[in-house]
Amino acid sequence: MKHAAVMAGLALSLMSGTAKAAYIVNIDQVGTNVVATGSGSLDLSTFSFIDNGGSGPTVNASIGSLELGTYTDPKMRYAGSINGPGSFGTGSDFYPDITSGSLVGINAQINTLVVPNGYVSGDPLGTSVDIFSNNTFATLGLSQGTYTYLFAGSGESTDTFTINIGSVSVVPLPASAPMFGAALLALGAIGYGVKRKKAAATA
């Protein structure tokens, strides 16, 4: 039973921890089109609101800029510390032919993020899509690889914005997933302890 108590305590400790936010974009060649799909959440606690600017849905690999989703006005632009690659290719401005979802974006050159008007830090952003018809990575000037941007100064809640070009990475888990796993671990440990205790009593 002592073992079970220790495992339960560990599970509760994991459940009380702060979940890190993350936003992931996968850019893939799908037939004759390039499709960018993004989802996740963003922690804006270390960012400052600056204006309602932003270029709208576009990709400019040469300056590390990408905005996904349907154009909305107004939108919110935040400035903060973003550490990561200055570019993810050589392309200039390209605009998608089809878009859907909330407008979400990053510009690594000027350290800004774009989110929908009224967005609450840490909330799920849903799924946003840009489709560049009759294009390839080459025509858009995209270099295949994984590009991770870290938002500095967030402590335990340090956030990331990851762009995967040409390869699918792990989709961010909901914040509740680690808690659910920890709870199952605790229940399993408690059940194991009870079973051993019963076995000892009947021996």
Contacts in CASP RR format, 6 or more apart in sequence:
PFRMAT RR
TARGET T0000
AUTHOR 0000-0000-0000
METHOD contacts of the structure
MODEL  1
MKHAAVMAGLALSLMSGTAKAAYIVNIDQVGTNVVATGSGSLDLSTFSFI
DNGGSGPTVNASIGSLELGTYTDPKMRYAGSINGPGSFGTGSDFYPDITS
GSLVGINAQINTLVVPNGYVSGDPLGTSVDIFSNNTFATLGLSQGTYTYL
FAGSGESTDTFTINIGSVSVVPLPASAPMFGAALLALGAIGYGVKRKKAA
ATA
1 193 0 8 1.000
1 194 0 8 1.000
1 197 0 8 1.000
3 189 0 8 1.000
3 192 0 8 1.000
3 193 0 8 1.000
4 189 0 8 1.000
4 190 0 8 1.000
4 191 0 8 1.000
4 192 0 8 1.000
4 193 0 8 1.000
4 194 0 8 1.000
6 189 0 8 1.000
7 185 0 8 1.000
7 186 0 8 1.000
7 188 0 8 1.000
7 189 0 8 1.000
7 190 0 8 1.000
8 186 0 8 1.000
8 189 0 8 1.000
8 190 0 8 1.000
9 186 0 8 1.000
10 182 0 8 1.000
10 185 0 8 1.000
10 186 0 8 1.000
11 181 0 8 1.000
11 182 0 8 1.000
11 183 0 8 1.000
11 185 0 8 1.000
11 186 0 8 1.000
11 189 0 8 1.000
12 182 0 8 1.000
12 186 0 8 1.000
14 178 0 8 1.000
14 179 0 8 1.000
14 182 0 8 1.000
15 178 0 8 1.000
15 179 0 8 1.000
15 182 0 8 1.000
15 183 0 8 1.000
17 156 0 8 1.000
18 156 0 8 1.000
18 157 0 8 1.000
19 175 0 8 1.000
19 178 0 8 1.000
20 43 0 8 1.000
20 156 0 8 1.000
20 157 0 8 1.000
20 158 0 8 1.000
20 159 0 8 1.000
20 160 0 8 1.000
21 40 0 8 1.000
21 41 0 8 1.000
21 42 0 8 1.000
21 43 0 8 1.000
21 122 0 8 1.000
21 157 0 8 1.000
21 159 0 8 1.000
21 175 0 8 1.000
22 40 0 8 1.000
22 41 0 8 1.000
22 159 0 8 1.000
22 160 0 8 1.000
22 161 0 8 1.000
22 162 0 8 1.000
22 172 0 8 1.000
23 38 0 8 1.000
23 39 0 8 1.000
23 40 0 8 1.000
23 41 0 8 1.000
23 42 0 8 1.000
23 104 0 8 1.000
23 125 0 8 1.000
23 159 0 8 1.000
23 160 0 8 1.000
23 161 0 8 1.000
23 162 0 8 1.000
23 172 0 8 1.000
24 38 0 8 1.000
24 39 0 8 1.000
24 40 0 8 1.000
24 162 0 8 1.000
24 164 0 8 1.000
24 169 0 8 1.000
24 171 0 8 1.000
24 172 0 8 1.000
25 36 0 8 1.000
25 37 0 8 1.000
25 38 0 8 1.000
25 66 0 8 1.000
25 68 0 8 1.000
25 161 0 8 1.000
25 162 0 8 1.000
25 163 0 8 1.000
25 164 0 8 1.000
26 36 0 8 1.000
26 37 0 8 1.000
26 38 0 8 1.000
26 164 0 8 1.000
26 166 0 8 1.000
26 167 0 8 1.000
26 168 0 8 1.000
26 169 0 8 1.000
27 34 0 8 1.000
27 35 0 8 1.000
27 36 0 8 1.000
27 37 0 8 1.000
27 137 0 8 1.000
27 142 0 8 1.000
27 163 0 8 1.000
27 164 0 8 1.000
27 165 0 8 1.000
27 166 0 8 1.000
28 34 0 8 1.000
28 35 0 8 1.000
28 37 0 8 1.000
28 166 0 8 1.000
28 168 0 8 1.000
29 35 0 8 1.000
29 136 0 8 1.000
29 137 0 8 1.000
29 166 0 8 1.000
32 133 0 8 1.000
32 134 0 8 1.000
32 135 0 8 1.000
33 131 0 8 1.000
33 132 0 8 1.000
33 133 0 8 1.000
33 134 0 8 1.000
33 135 0 8 1.000
34 131 0 8 1.000
34 132 0 8 1.000
34 135 0 8 1.000
34 136 0 8 1.000
34 137 0 8 1.000
34 140 0 8 1.000
34 142 0 8 1.000
35 129 0 8 1.000
35 130 0 8 1.000
35 131 0 8 1.000
35 132 0 8 1.000
36 59 0 8 1.000
36 66 0 8 1.000
36 68 0 8 1.000
36 96 0 8 1.000
36 129 0 8 1.000
36 130 0 8 1.000
36 131 0 8 1.000
36 132 0 8 1.000
37 68 0 8 1.000
37 127 0 8 1.000
37 128 0 8 1.000
37 129 0 8 1.000
38 68 0 8 1.000
38 104 0 8 1.000
38 127 0 8 1.000
38 128 0 8 1.000
38 129 0 8 1.000
39 124 0 8 1.000
39 125 0 8 1.000
39 126 0 8 1.000
39 127 0 8 1.000
39 128 0 8 1.000
39 171 0 8 1.000
39 172 0 8 1.000
40 124 0 8 1.000
40 125 0 8 1.000
40 126 0 8 1.000
40 172 0 8 1.000
41 122 0 8 1.000
41 123 0 8 1.000
41 124 0 8 1.000
41 125 0 8 1.000
41 172 0 8 1.000
42 104 0 8 1.000
42 113 0 8 1.000
42 115 0 8 1.000
42 119 0 8 1.000
42 121 0 8 1.000
42 122 0 8 1.000
42 125 0 8 1.000
42 159 0 8 1.000
42 161 0 8 1.000
43 121 0 8 1.000
43 122 0 8 1.000
43 151 0 8 1.000
43 154 0 8 1.000
43 157 0 8 1.000
43 159 0 8 1.000
44 78 0 8 1.000
44 113 0 8 1.000
44 115 0 8 1.000
44 119 0 8 1.000
44 121 0 8 1.000
44 122 0 8 1.000
45 121 0 8 1.000
45 154 0 8 1.000
45 157 0 8 1.000
46 80 0 8 1.000
46 81 0 8 1.000
46 151 0 8 1.000
46 152 0 8 1.000
46 153 0 8 1.000
46 154 0 8 1.000
47 78 0 8 1.000
47 79 0 8 1.000
47 80 0 8 1.000
47 113 0 8 1.000
47 151 0 8 1.000
48 78 0 8 1.000
48 79 0 8 1.000
48 80 0 8 1.000
49 76 0 8 1.000
49 77 0 8 1.000
49 78 0 8 1.000
50 77 0 8 1.000
50 78 0 8 1.000
50 79 0 8 1.000
50 112 0 8 1.000
51 77 0 8 1.000
52 73 0 8 1.000
52 74 0 8 1.000
52 75 0 8 1.000
52 76 0 8 1.000
52 77 0 8 1.000
52 117 0 8 1.000
53 74 0 8 1.000
53 75 0 8 1.000
53 77 0 8 1.000
53 114 0 8 1.000
54 67 0 8 1.000
54 75 0 8 1.000
54 77 0 8 1.000
54 112 0 8 1.000
54 114 0 8 1.000
55 65 0 8 1.000
55 67 0 8 1.000
55 93 0 8 1.000
56 67 0 8 1.000
56 71 0 8 1.000
56 75 0 8 1.000
56 103 0 8 1.000
56 114 0 8 1.000
57 67 0 8 1.000
57 68 0 8 1.000
57 69 0 8 1.000
57 70 0 8 1.000
57 71 0 8 1.000
57 95 0 8 1.000
57 96 0 8 1.000
57 99 0 8 1.000
57 103 0 8 1.000
57 130 0 8 1.000
58 65 0 8 1.000
58 66 0 8 1.000
58 67 0 8 1.000
58 93 0 8 1.000
58 94 0 8 1.000
58 95 0 8 1.000
58 96 0 8 1.000
59 65 0 8 1.000
59 66 0 8 1.000
59 67 0 8 1.000
59 93 0 8 1.000
59 94 0 8 1.000
59 96 0 8 1.000
59 130 0 8 1.000
59 132 0 8 1.000
59 140 0 8 1.000
59 142 0 8 1.000
60 66 0 8 1.000
60 91 0 8 1.000
60 92 0 8 1.000
60 93 0 8 1.000
60 94 0 8 1.000
61 87 0 8 1.000
61 88 0 8 1.000
61 89 0 8 1.000
61 90 0 8 1.000
61 91 0 8 1.000
61 140 0 8 1.000
61 141 0 8 1.000
61 142 0 8 1.000
61 143 0 8 1.000
62 87 0 8 1.000
62 89 0 8 1.000
62 90 0 8 1.000
62 91 0 8 1.000
62 92 0 8 1.000
63 86 0 8 1.000
63 87 0 8 1.000
63 107 0 8 1.000
63 108 0 8 1.000
63 109 0 8 1.000
64 85 0 8 1.000
64 86 0 8 1.000
64 87 0 8 1.000
64 88 0 8 1.000
64 89 0 8 1.000
64 106 0 8 1.000
64 107 0 8 1.000
64 108 0 8 1.000
64 109 0 8 1.000
64 147 0 8 1.000
65 105 0 8 1.000
65 106 0 8 1.000
65 107 0 8 1.000
65 108 0 8 1.000
65 109 0 8 1.000
66 105 0 8 1.000
66 106 0 8 1.000
66 163 0 8 1.000
67 103 0 8 1.000
67 104 0 8 1.000
67 105 0 8 1.000
67 106 0 8 1.000
67 114 0 8 1.000
67 130 0 8 1.000
68 99 0 8 1.000
68 101 0 8 1.000
68 103 0 8 1.000
68 104 0 8 1.000
68 105 0 8 1.000
68 128 0 8 1.000
68 129 0 8 1.000
68 130 0 8 1.000
69 99 0 8 1.000
69 100 0 8 1.000
69 101 0 8 1.000
69 102 0 8 1.000
69 103 0 8 1.000
69 104 0 8 1.000
69 128 0 8 1.000
69 129 0 8 1.000
69 130 0 8 1.000
70 99 0 8 1.000
70 100 0 8 1.000
70 101 0 8 1.000
70 102 0 8 1.000
70 103 0 8 1.000
71 99 0 8 1.000
71 103 0 8 1.000
72 102 0 8 1.000
72 103 0 8 1.000
72 116 0 8 1.000
72 117 0 8 1.000
74 117 0 8 1.000
75 103 0 8 1.000
75 114 0 8 1.000
75 115 0 8 1.000
75 116 0 8 1.000
75 117 0 8 1.000
76 114 0 8 1.000
76 115 0 8 1.000
76 116 0 8 1.000
76 117 0 8 1.000
76 118 0 8 1.000
76 119 0 8 1.000
77 112 0 8 1.000
77 113 0 8 1.000
77 114 0 8 1.000
78 112 0 8 1.000
78 113 0 8 1.000
78 114 0 8 1.000
78 115 0 8 1.000
79 110 0 8 1.000
79 111 0 8 1.000
79 112 0 8 1.000
80 111 0 8 1.000
80 112 0 8 1.000
80 113 0 8 1.000
80 151 0 8 1.000
81 111 0 8 1.000
81 151 0 8 1.000
81 152 0 8 1.000
81 153 0 8 1.000
82 106 0 8 1.000
82 108 0 8 1.000
82 111 0 8 1.000
82 112 0 8 1.000
82 113 0 8 1.000
82 149 0 8 1.000
82 150 0 8 1.000
82 151 0 8 1.000
82 152 0 8 1.000
82 161 0 8 1.000
83 149 0 8 1.000
83 150 0 8 1.000
83 151 0 8 1.000
83 152 0 8 1.000
84 108 0 8 1.000
84 147 0 8 1.000
84 148 0 8 1.000
84 149 0 8 1.000
84 150 0 8 1.000
85 108 0 8 1.000
85 147 0 8 1.000
85 149 0 8 1.000
86 108 0 8 1.000
86 109 0 8 1.000
87 108 0 8 1.000
88 142 0 8 1.000
88 143 0 8 1.000
88 145 0 8 1.000
88 147 0 8 1.000
88 163 0 8 1.000
88 165 0 8 1.000
89 141 0 8 1.000
89 142 0 8 1.000
89 143 0 8 1.000
90 141 0 8 1.000
90 143 0 8 1.000
91 140 0 8 1.000
91 141 0 8 1.000
91 142 0 8 1.000
94 132 0 8 1.000
94 135 0 8 1.000
94 140 0 8 1.000
96 130 0 8 1.000
96 131 0 8 1.000
96 132 0 8 1.000
97 131 0 8 1.000
97 132 0 8 1.000
97 133 0 8 1.000
98 129 0 8 1.000
98 130 0 8 1.000
98 131 0 8 1.000
98 133 0 8 1.000
99 128 0 8 1.000
99 129 0 8 1.000
99 130 0 8 1.000
99 131 0 8 1.000
100 127 0 8 1.000
100 128 0 8 1.000
100 129 0 8 1.000
101 126 0 8 1.000
101 127 0 8 1.000
101 128 0 8 1.000
101 129 0 8 1.000
102 115 0 8 1.000
102 116 0 8 1.000
102 119 0 8 1.000
102 125 0 8 1.000
102 126 0 8 1.000
102 128 0 8 1.000
103 114 0 8 1.000
103 115 0 8 1.000
103 116 0 8 1.000
103 128 0 8 1.000
104 114 0 8 1.000
104 115 0 8 1.000
104 116 0 8 1.000
104 125 0 8 1.000
104 128 0 8 1.000
105 113 0 8 1.000
105 114 0 8 1.000
105 115 0 8 1.000
106 112 0 8 1.000
106 113 0 8 1.000
106 114 0 8 1.000
106 149 0 8 1.000
106 161 0 8 1.000
107 113 0 8 1.000
107 114 0 8 1.000
108 149 0 8 1.000
113 161 0 8 1.000
115 125 0 8 1.000
116 125 0 8 1.000
119 125 0 8 1.000
132 140 0 8 1.000
137 143 0 8 1.000
137 144 0 8 1.000
137 165 0 8 1.000
137 166 0 8 1.000
142 165 0 8 1.000
143 165 0 8 1.000
144 165 0 8 1.000
144 166 0 8 1.000
144 167 0 8 1.000
145 164 0 8 1.000
145 165 0 8 1.000
145 166 0 8 1.000
145 167 0 8 1.000
146 162 0 8 1.000
146 163 0 8 1.000
146 164 0 8 1.000
146 165 0 8 1.000
146 167 0 8 1.000
146 169 0 8 1.000
147 162 0 8 1.000
147 163 0 8 1.000
147 164 0 8 1.000
147 165 0 8 1.000
148 160 0 8 1.000
148 161 0 8 1.000
148 162 0 8 1.000
148 163 0 8 1.000
149 160 0 8 1.000
149 161 0 8 1.000
149 162 0 8 1.000
149 163 0 8 1.000
150 158 0 8 1.000
150 159 0 8 1.000
150 160 0 8 1.000
151 158 0 8 1.000
151 159 0 8 1.000
151 160 0 8 1.000
151 161 0 8 1.000
152 158 0 8 1.000
162 169 0 8 1.000
END
